Amino acid sequence: MADAKPNSGRPDRDKINIEEDYEVQYWSEKFGISVEELTAAVKEVGPTASDVQRELKTHSHNWASEKEPRGANNQT
């Protein structure tokens, strides 16, 4: 049983588990994006946090970095 790894209770800080609400909340706040955007990015590039971050930076025109702050009104 050398392959069995005990559950140390320590979360994997390199992976985004979109099945866990607390992780989705944490990562969406960390990246400054919505839950929907985080989910889409993870589906696009996989759960590795660095890959998701790279995707968000590379394709910033598609993500929250160019969105207005919530509640902003674009009318002049």
DSSP file (Angstrom, degrees, kcal/mol; ACC not computed):
  #  RESIDUE AA STRUCTURE BP1 BP2  ACC     N-H-->O    O-->H-N    N-H-->O    O-->H-N    TCO  KAPPA ALPHA  PHI   PSI    X-CA   Y-CA   Z-CA
    1    1 A M    >         0   0    0      0, 0.0     3,-1.0     0, 0.0     0, 0.0   0.000 360.0 360.0 360.0  36.7    0.0    0.0    0.0
    2    2 A A  T 3   +     0   0    0      1,-0.2     0, 0.0     3,-0.0     0, 0.0   0.736 360.0  59.7 -67.8 -22.7    2.8    2.4   -0.7
    3    3 A D  T 3  S+     0   0    0      2,-0.1     2,-0.3     0, 0.0    -1,-0.2   0.659  78.8 104.5 -82.2 -15.2    0.7    4.4   -3.1
    4    4 A A    <   -     0   0    0     -3,-1.0     0, 0.0     1,-0.0     0, 0.0  -0.495  56.0-160.4 -71.1 129.4   -2.0    5.3   -0.5
    5    5 A K        -     0   0    0     -2,-0.3     2,-0.1     0, 0.0    -2,-0.1  -0.942  16.3-125.4-112.0 128.5   -1.6    8.9    0.7
    6    6 A P        -     0   0    0      0, 0.0     2,-0.9     0, 0.0     3,-0.0  -0.404  27.8-109.3 -69.6 148.3   -3.2    9.9    4.0
    7    7 A N        -     0   0    0      1,-0.2     0, 0.0    -2,-0.1     0, 0.0  -0.689  34.1-175.3 -78.0 107.3   -5.6   12.9    3.9
    8    8 A S        -     0   0    0     -2,-0.9    -1,-0.2     2,-0.2     0, 0.0   0.576  38.0-122.9 -82.8  -8.8   -3.6   15.5    5.6
    9    9 A G  S    S+     0   0    0      1,-0.3    -2,-0.1    -3,-0.0    -1,-0.1   0.468  70.4 130.9  80.3   0.4   -6.5   18.0    5.5
   10   10 A R        -     0   0    0      1,-0.0    -1,-0.3     3,-0.0    -2,-0.2  -0.770  56.8-127.9 -90.0 124.0   -4.3   20.5    3.7
   11   11 A P        -     0   0    0      0, 0.0     2,-0.9     0, 0.0    -1,-0.0  -0.332  22.2-110.3 -70.3 153.3   -5.9   22.0    0.6
   12   12 A D    >   -     0   0    0      1,-0.2     3,-1.1     2,-0.0     0, 0.0  -0.752  28.7-167.3 -83.1 106.8   -4.1   21.9   -2.7
   13   13 A R  T 3  S+     0   0    0     -2,-0.9    -1,-0.2     1,-0.2    36,-0.0   0.546  82.2  59.4 -75.2  -7.1   -3.2   25.6   -3.3
   14   14 A D  T 3  S+     0   0    0     35,-0.1    35,-2.8    34,-0.1    36,-0.4   0.539  99.1  64.2 -97.7  -7.8   -2.3   24.9   -6.9
   15   15 A K  B <   -A   48   0A   0     -3,-1.1     2,-0.6    33,-0.3    33,-0.2  -0.889  67.8-143.1-121.0 147.6   -5.7   23.6   -8.0
   16   16 A I        -     0   0    0     31,-2.6     2,-0.9    -2,-0.3    -3,-0.1  -0.942  11.5-160.2-109.6 115.8   -9.1   25.1   -8.2
   17   17 A N    >   -     0   0    0     -2,-0.6     3,-1.7     1,-0.1     7,-0.3  -0.831   5.0-171.1 -97.7 102.5  -11.9   22.8   -7.3
   18   18 A I  T 3  S+     0   0    0     -2,-0.9    -1,-0.1     1,-0.3    21,-0.1   0.502  81.4  68.8 -74.8  -1.1  -15.1   24.3   -8.8
   19   19 A E  T 3  S+     0   0    0      1,-0.1     2,-0.6     5,-0.0    -1,-0.3   0.556  87.6  75.1 -88.3  -9.7  -17.2   21.7   -6.9
   20   20 A E    X>  -     0   0    0     -3,-1.7     4,-2.3     1,-0.1     3,-0.5  -0.913  69.8-154.6-108.8 115.5  -16.3   23.4   -3.6
   21   21 A D  H 3> S+     0   0    0     -2,-0.6     4,-2.6     1,-0.2     5,-0.2   0.871  93.9  53.9 -56.1 -41.7  -18.2   26.6   -3.0
   22   22 A Y  H 3> S+     0   0    0      1,-0.2     4,-2.2     2,-0.2    -1,-0.2   0.854 110.1  47.5 -65.8 -33.0  -15.5   28.0   -0.6
   23   23 A E  H <> S+     0   0    0     -3,-0.5     4,-3.0    -6,-0.2     5,-0.3   0.910 111.1  50.3 -71.9 -41.8  -12.8   27.5   -3.2
   24   24 A V  H  X S+     0   0    0     -4,-2.3     4,-2.3    -7,-0.3     5,-0.2   0.918 112.9  47.4 -60.7 -43.5  -14.9   29.1   -6.0
   25   25 A Q  H  X S+     0   0    0     -4,-2.6     4,-2.0    -5,-0.2     5,-0.2   0.937 113.8  47.5 -62.2 -47.8  -15.5   32.1   -3.7
   26   26 A Y  H  X S+     0   0    0     -4,-2.2     4,-2.6    -5,-0.2    -2,-0.2   0.953 116.2  42.0 -59.3 -52.8  -11.8   32.3   -2.8
   27   27 A W  H  X S+     0   0    0     -4,-3.0     4,-2.4     1,-0.2     6,-0.2   0.870 112.4  52.8 -69.8 -36.2  -10.5   32.1   -6.3
   28   28 A S  H  X>S+     0   0    0     -4,-2.3     5,-2.3    -5,-0.3     4,-0.9   0.905 113.8  44.2 -66.0 -38.1  -13.1   34.3   -7.9
   29   29 A E  H  <5S+     0   0    0     -4,-2.0     3,-0.3    -5,-0.2    -2,-0.2   0.909 112.2  52.9 -68.4 -41.8  -12.3   37.0   -5.3
   30   30 A K  H  <5S+     0   0    0     -4,-2.6    -2,-0.2     1,-0.2    -1,-0.2   0.905 117.2  37.2 -60.2 -42.3   -8.5   36.5   -5.8
   31   31 A F  H  <5S-     0   0    0     -4,-2.4    -1,-0.2    -5,-0.1    -2,-0.2   0.560 108.4-123.6 -88.1  -8.4   -8.7   36.9   -9.5
   32   32 A G  T  <5S+     0   0    0     -4,-0.9     2,-0.3    -3,-0.3    -3,-0.2   0.863  70.2 117.9  70.6  36.3  -11.4   39.7   -9.4
   33   33 A I      < -     0   0    0     -5,-2.3    -1,-0.3    -6,-0.2    -2,-0.1  -0.806  66.9 -94.5-128.6 169.1  -13.8   37.8  -11.6
   34   34 A S     >  -     0   0    0     -2,-0.3     4,-2.4     1,-0.1     5,-0.2  -0.340  35.9-110.0 -78.5 165.1  -17.3   36.4  -11.2
   35   35 A V  H  > S+     0   0    0      1,-0.2     4,-2.7     2,-0.2     5,-0.2   0.894 120.8  53.3 -59.6 -41.0  -18.1   32.8  -10.3
   36   36 A E  H  > S+     0   0    0      1,-0.2     4,-2.3     2,-0.2    -1,-0.2   0.898 108.9  48.2 -63.0 -41.5  -19.3   32.2  -13.9
   37   37 A E  H  > S+     0   0    0      2,-0.2     4,-2.4     1,-0.2    -1,-0.2   0.899 111.8  49.7 -67.1 -40.3  -16.1   33.6  -15.3
   38   38 A L  H  X S+     0   0    0     -4,-2.4     4,-2.6     2,-0.2     5,-0.2   0.942 111.1  49.3 -62.2 -47.0  -14.0   31.4  -13.0
   39   39 A T  H  X S+     0   0    0     -4,-2.7     4,-2.3     1,-0.2    -2,-0.2   0.913 111.8  48.8 -59.5 -43.8  -16.0   28.3  -14.0
   40   40 A A  H  X S+     0   0    0     -4,-2.3     4,-1.7     2,-0.2    -1,-0.2   0.902 111.5  49.4 -63.1 -41.7  -15.6   29.1  -17.7
   41   41 A A  H  X S+     0   0    0     -4,-2.4     4,-2.6     2,-0.2     5,-0.4   0.906 110.9  49.3 -65.8 -41.6  -11.8   29.6  -17.3
   42   42 A V  H  X S+     0   0    0     -4,-2.6     4,-2.4     1,-0.2    -1,-0.2   0.904 111.5  49.5 -64.4 -40.4  -11.4   26.4  -15.4
   43   43 A K  H  < S+     0   0    0     -4,-2.3    -1,-0.2    -5,-0.2    -2,-0.2   0.833 113.3  48.7 -65.9 -30.9  -13.4   24.5  -18.1
   44   44 A E  H  < S+     0   0    0     -4,-1.7    -2,-0.2    -5,-0.2    -1,-0.2   0.920 132.1  10.0 -74.7 -46.0  -11.2   26.2  -20.8
   45   45 A V  H  < S-     0   0    0     -4,-2.6     3,-0.2     1,-0.3    -3,-0.2   0.488 107.2-106.3-118.7  -5.6   -7.7   25.5  -19.4
   46   46 A G     <  -     0   0    0     -4,-2.4    -1,-0.3    -5,-0.4    -2,-0.1  -0.387  45.6 -61.2 101.2 176.9   -8.2   23.0  -16.5
   47   47 A P  S    S+     0   0    0      0, 0.0   -31,-2.6     0, 0.0     2,-0.4   0.445  86.4 117.8 -85.3  -0.8   -8.0   23.4  -12.7
   48   48 A T  B  >  -A   15   0A   0     -3,-0.2     4,-2.2   -33,-0.2     3,-0.5  -0.544  59.7-144.1 -72.2 123.2   -4.4   24.5  -12.3
   49   49 A A  H  > S+     0   0    0    -35,-2.8     4,-2.6    -2,-0.4     5,-0.2   0.862  97.6  52.2 -57.4 -41.0   -4.5   28.0  -10.7
   50   50 A S  H  > S+     0   0    0    -36,-0.4     4,-2.2     1,-0.2    -1,-0.3   0.863 109.6  49.9 -66.8 -34.3   -1.5   29.2  -12.7
   51   51 A D  H  > S+     0   0    0     -3,-0.5     4,-2.4     2,-0.2    -2,-0.2   0.902 111.6  48.4 -68.4 -40.7   -3.0   28.1  -16.0
   52   52 A V  H  X S+     0   0    0     -4,-2.2     4,-2.5     2,-0.2    -2,-0.2   0.926 111.9  49.3 -64.2 -44.1   -6.3   29.9  -15.1
   53   53 A Q  H  X S+     0   0    0     -4,-2.6     4,-2.1     1,-0.2    -2,-0.2   0.912 111.1  49.6 -61.7 -42.6   -4.4   33.1  -14.1
   54   54 A R  H  X S+     0   0    0     -4,-2.2     4,-2.9     1,-0.2     5,-0.2   0.909 110.5  50.9 -62.4 -42.4   -2.4   32.9  -17.4
   55   55 A E  H  X S+     0   0    0     -4,-2.4     4,-2.4     1,-0.2    -2,-0.2   0.910 109.4  50.6 -61.3 -42.8   -5.7   32.5  -19.3
   56   56 A L  H  < S+     0   0    0     -4,-2.5     7,-0.2     1,-0.2    -1,-0.2   0.893 115.0  42.9 -64.0 -39.5   -7.2   35.5  -17.6
   57   57 A K  H >< S+     0   0    0     -4,-2.1     3,-1.0    -5,-0.2    -2,-0.2   0.904 115.4  48.5 -72.2 -41.7   -4.2   37.7  -18.4
   58   58 A T  H 3< S+     0   0    0     -4,-2.9     3,-0.2     1,-0.3    -2,-0.2   0.871 123.6  31.2 -66.8 -38.4   -3.8   36.5  -22.0
   59   59 A H  T >< S+     0   0    0     -4,-2.4     3,-2.3    -5,-0.2     4,-0.5  -0.284  73.5 144.3-115.8  45.9   -7.5   36.9  -22.8
   60   60 A S  G X   +     0   0    0     -3,-1.0     3,-1.0     1,-0.3     6,-0.6   0.766  64.9  68.2 -59.6 -26.4   -8.3   39.8  -20.5
   61   61 A H  G 3  S+     0   0    0      1,-0.3    -1,-0.3    -3,-0.2    -2,-0.1   0.725 103.7  45.9 -66.0 -18.4  -10.7   41.3  -23.1
   62   62 A N  G <  S+     0   0    0     -3,-2.3    -1,-0.3    -6,-0.2    -2,-0.2   0.528 111.9  59.0 -96.8  -8.1  -12.9   38.3  -22.4
   63   63 A W  S X  S-     0   0    0     -3,-1.0     3,-1.3    -4,-0.5     4,-0.2  -0.413 100.1 -78.7-119.2-171.1  -12.7   38.5  -18.6
   64   64 A A  G >  S+     0   0    0      1,-0.3     3,-1.7     2,-0.2    -4,-0.1   0.650 104.2  84.5 -67.5 -19.6  -13.4   40.7  -15.7
   65   65 A S  G 3  S+     0   0    0      1,-0.3    -1,-0.3    -9,-0.2    -4,-0.1   0.772 102.1  36.0 -60.7 -22.5  -10.3   42.9  -16.0
   66   66 A E  G <  S+     0   0    0     -3,-1.3    -1,-0.3    -6,-0.6     2,-0.2   0.354  96.8 105.5-109.0   5.0  -12.2   45.0  -18.5
   67   67 A K  S <  S-     0   0    0     -3,-1.7     3,-0.1    -4,-0.2    -5,-0.0  -0.523  77.1-108.9 -80.2 152.3  -15.6   44.8  -16.9
   68   68 A E        -     0   0    0     -2,-0.2     3,-0.1     1,-0.1    -1,-0.1  -0.455  44.5 -89.8 -72.5 152.9  -17.0   47.8  -15.1
   69   69 A P    >   -     0   0    0      0, 0.0     3,-2.2     0, 0.0    -1,-0.1  -0.303  60.4 -82.6 -57.1 148.5  -17.2   47.5  -11.3
   70   70 A R  T 3  S+     0   0    0      1,-0.3     3,-0.1    -3,-0.1    -3,-0.0  -0.288 118.1  21.2 -56.8 134.7  -20.5   46.1  -10.2
   71   71 A G  T 3  S+     0   0    0      1,-0.3    -1,-0.3    -3,-0.1     2,-0.1   0.383  88.5 140.7  88.7  -4.2  -23.2   48.7  -10.1
   72   72 A A    <   -     0   0    0     -3,-2.2     2,-0.5     2,-0.0    -1,-0.3  -0.449  43.8-143.3 -72.8 145.7  -21.4   51.0  -12.5
   73   73 A N        -     0   0    0     -2,-0.1    -1,-0.0    -3,-0.1    -3,-0.0  -0.951   7.0-161.2-113.2 125.1  -23.5   52.8  -14.9
   74   74 A N        +     0   0    0     -2,-0.5     2,-0.2    -6,-0.0    -1,-0.1   0.364  53.6 115.2 -88.2   5.0  -22.1   53.4  -18.4
   75   75 A Q              0   0    0      1,-0.1    -2,-0.1     0, 0.0     0, 0.0  -0.502 360.0 360.0 -78.6 144.1  -24.5   56.2  -19.4
   76   76 A T              0   0    0     -2,-0.2    -1,-0.1     0, 0.0    -2,-0.0   0.376 360.0 360.0-114.1 360.0  -23.1   59.6  -20.0
